[in-house]
Amino acid sequence: MLSIQHLGSTSIITPKSFNGEFDASLFDVTFLASNDLIRAEKKGRATTYFFNCGEKIGVLRHYWRGGLIGKLLSDQYAYFGLKNTRTYKEFALLVEMKEKGLPVPSAIAAKVTRRGLIYRGDIITEALPNAQSVLDILKTRSLLEQEIVQIAETIASFHNHGVNHADLNINNILISNKNVYLIDFDRGTLGAFNAKRNQNNIERLARSFAKEAYRNSPFYWQENDWQVFLEAYKSALKAD
């Protein structure tokens, strides 16, 4: 499913279908900037870079720790083997979900650099054309009922396949050319259908709507919209 390219202490991960060696310099923001490859940036907890990656637009994201531990270790993680890194796991999950036909960005490449007992990681995915997050949309307009239903059915599809999104929030749900996608599967898993875990996902999503409604004004989300979402989500589930 995956190919591994070893360059000293660095491992480059690509899909099995990728031919040749991936250019490791494409993980270097300084290289991208000096060669005028960066097309856009999105700032959040960390900056995500959109850049020319061959004939595609790549999205480069570095792995940063959050919370209190992030203030101490920032981007350092304990190394227990390549396949146990968060970088490898997310990349492998993306490839597997894509093979199952789930709407996720295509995985291009990932990098794990080890130094002693720690590692740092980066991942590159393919940009979705004309994509907007649900958060950005709700700052400017209400969602159409059809869009709410489509979002609900998309999330139900992931749950039907046993996917657990560890951070399901409205910034990780994108609408691209009228299609709904989920992004950012760091710490996500794929297994059997799990009703309790799915419910935890939905409750987390509800908190995300509430939090962003408190943070943003205007914010075009109504209580009735959530009821539309829940009805469509429950109808699309294949198991109780």
C-alpha positions in Angstrom: 0.0 0.0 0.0 2.9 2.4 0.8 6.5 2.9 -0.4 9.3 4.0 1.9 12.3 6.0 0.8 15.1 6.1 3.4 17.5 9.1 3.4 19.8 8.8 6.4 17.7 9.6 9.4 14.7 10.7 7.3 12.0 8.4 5.8 9.8 9.6 3.0 6.4 7.8 2.7 4.5 7.7 -0.6 1.6 5.7 -2.0 2.7 2.4 -3.6 1.5 3.9 -7.0 4.1 6.6 -6.9 7.0 6.0 -9.2 10.5 7.2 -8.5 11.9 9.2 -5.6 10.0 12.0 -4.0 11.9 15.3 -3.7 12.5 15.8 0.0 13.1 19.5 -0.5 9.3 20.0 -1.1 8.9 19.6 2.7 11.2 22.6 3.2 9.2 25.9 3.5 12.4 27.9 2.9 13.0 26.0 -0.3 9.4 26.5 -1.4 9.5 30.2 -0.7 12.9 30.8 -2.4 11.6 29.0 -5.6 8.3 30.9 -5.6 6.3 27.7 -5.2 4.1 28.8 -2.3 0.6 29.9 -3.6 -1.2 30.5 -0.3 -1.0 30.1 3.5 -3.6 29.3 6.0 -2.9 30.2 9.6 -4.4 28.3 12.5 -2.6 26.8 15.5 0.1 26.4 12.9 0.6 27.5 9.3 -0.5 25.3 6.4 1.2 26.0 3.0 -0.4 25.5 -0.4 2.3 25.1 -3.0 3.0 24.0 -6.6 3.8 20.3 -6.3 4.5 19.1 -9.9 1.2 19.3 -11.7 -0.8 19.4 -8.4 -1.3 21.9 -5.6 0.1 20.3 -2.5 -0.9 21.2 1.1 2.0 21.0 3.5 1.3 20.5 7.2 3.9 20.1 10.0 3.0 18.1 13.1 2.8 20.3 16.2 1.9 19.3 19.7 -1.1 21.0 21.3 -1.9 21.8 24.9 0.5 22.3 27.8 3.0 19.7 26.5 3.2 21.6 23.2 4.7 24.5 25.1 7.6 22.3 26.2 8.1 19.9 23.3 6.5 21.8 20.4 7.0 19.4 17.5 8.9 16.5 19.1 7.4 13.0 19.5 8.8 9.8 21.1 10.0 7.4 18.4 8.8 3.7 18.7 9.3 2.7 15.1 8.3 4.3 11.8 4.9 2.6 11.6 4.0 3.8 15.1 4.5 7.5 14.2 1.5 9.7 14.0 2.7 10.8 10.5 2.8 7.3 9.1 -0.5 6.3 10.7 -2.3 9.3 9.3 -0.8 8.9 5.8 -1.7 5.1 5.7 -5.2 5.9 6.9 -5.7 8.5 4.2 -4.5 6.0 1.5 -6.8 3.3 2.8 -9.9 5.6 3.1 -9.3 6.8 -0.5 -9.2 3.2 -1.7 -12.5 2.7 0.0 -14.0 5.6 -1.9 -14.4 7.9 1.1 -14.1 11.7 0.4 -10.7 12.6 1.7 -7.8 14.5 0.1 -5.3 12.4 -1.8 -2.2 11.6 0.1 1.0 12.7 -1.8 3.9 12.2 0.6 4.9 12.3 4.3 8.3 12.7 6.0 9.5 11.4 9.3 12.9 12.7 10.6 14.4 10.9 13.6 16.9 12.2 16.0 17.8 9.7 18.7 14.6 8.8 20.5 12.4 11.6 19.0 11.0 12.4 15.6 9.4 15.2 13.8 6.8 14.8 11.0 5.3 16.5 7.9 2.6 15.5 5.5 1.6 16.6 2.0 -1.9 16.1 0.7 -3.5 17.3 -2.6 -5.5 20.5 -2.3 -9.2 20.3 -2.9 -10.3 22.8 -5.6 -12.4 25.8 -4.5 -12.7 24.4 -1.0 -14.2 26.2 1.9 -14.5 25.0 5.5 -18.0 24.8 7.1 -16.6 27.4 9.6 -15.7 29.9 6.8 -19.0 29.4 5.1 -21.0 30.0 8.3 -19.2 33.3 8.8 -20.7 34.6 5.6 -24.0 32.7 5.0 -26.3 30.0 6.2 -25.9 26.5 4.9 -28.5 25.2 2.5 -30.6 22.4 3.8 -29.2 20.2 1.0 -25.7 21.0 2.2 -26.5 20.2 5.8 -27.9 16.8 4.7 -24.9 16.1 2.6 -22.5 16.9 5.5 -24.6 14.5 7.7 -24.6 11.8 5.2 -20.8 12.1 4.6 -20.0 11.8 8.3 -22.4 8.8 8.5 -20.5 7.2 5.6 -17.2 7.4 7.5 -18.8 6.0 10.6 -20.4 3.2 8.6 -16.9 2.3 7.4 -15.6 2.3 11.0 -13.6 5.5 10.8 -13.0 7.5 13.9 -12.0 11.2 13.3 -10.2 12.2 16.4 -11.0 15.9 16.0 -14.3 16.3 14.1 -15.0 20.0 14.0 -16.4 22.4 11.5 -12.9 23.5 10.4 -12.1 20.0 9.3 -15.3 19.7 7.1 -14.8 21.1 3.6 -17.2 21.8 0.7 -15.4 21.6 -2.6 -17.3 22.0 -5.9 -20.6 20.9 -4.0 -18.9 17.8 -2.6 -18.2 17.3 1.1 -14.8 16.1 2.4 -13.2 15.5 5.8 -9.6 16.5 6.4 -7.0 16.3 9.2 -7.0 12.6 10.3 -4.1 12.9 12.8 -4.8 10.2 15.5 -7.7 8.9 13.4 -8.4 5.2 13.3 -10.2 2.7 11.1 -11.9 -0.4 12.6 -15.3 -1.8 13.2 -18.5 0.2 13.5 -18.6 1.6 17.0 -21.8 3.4 18.1 -20.4 4.9 21.3 -17.4 6.3 19.5 -19.5 7.6 16.7 -21.7 9.4 19.3 -18.6 10.9 20.8 -17.7 12.3 17.4 -21.1 13.8 16.9 -21.1 15.4 20.4 -17.7 16.9 19.6 -19.0 18.3 16.4 -22.0 19.9 18.3 -19.5 21.5 20.7 -17.6 22.9 17.7 -20.7 24.6 16.3 -21.5 26.1 19.7 -18.0 27.3 20.3 -17.7 29.0 16.9 -21.1 30.5 17.3 -19.9 32.1 20.5 -16.6 33.3 18.9 -18.0 34.7 15.7 -20.5 37.3 14.9 -22.3 37.0 12.5 -22.5 33.3 12.5 -25.3 31.8 10.4 -26.2 28.6 12.3 -29.5 28.0 13.8 -30.7 25.4 16.4 -33.1 23.9 13.7 -30.1 23.3 11.4 -28.7 20.9 14.0 -32.0 18.9 14.1 -31.9 18.7 10.3 -28.3 17.4 10.6 -29.2 14.8 13.2 -32.2 13.4 11.3 -30.1 13.0 8.1 -27.2 11.5 10.0 -29.3 8.9 11.8 -31.1 8.0 8.5 -27.8 7.4 6.8 -26.3 5.1 9.5 -26.2 1.4 8.6 -26.2 0.3 12.2 -27.6 1.5 15.5 
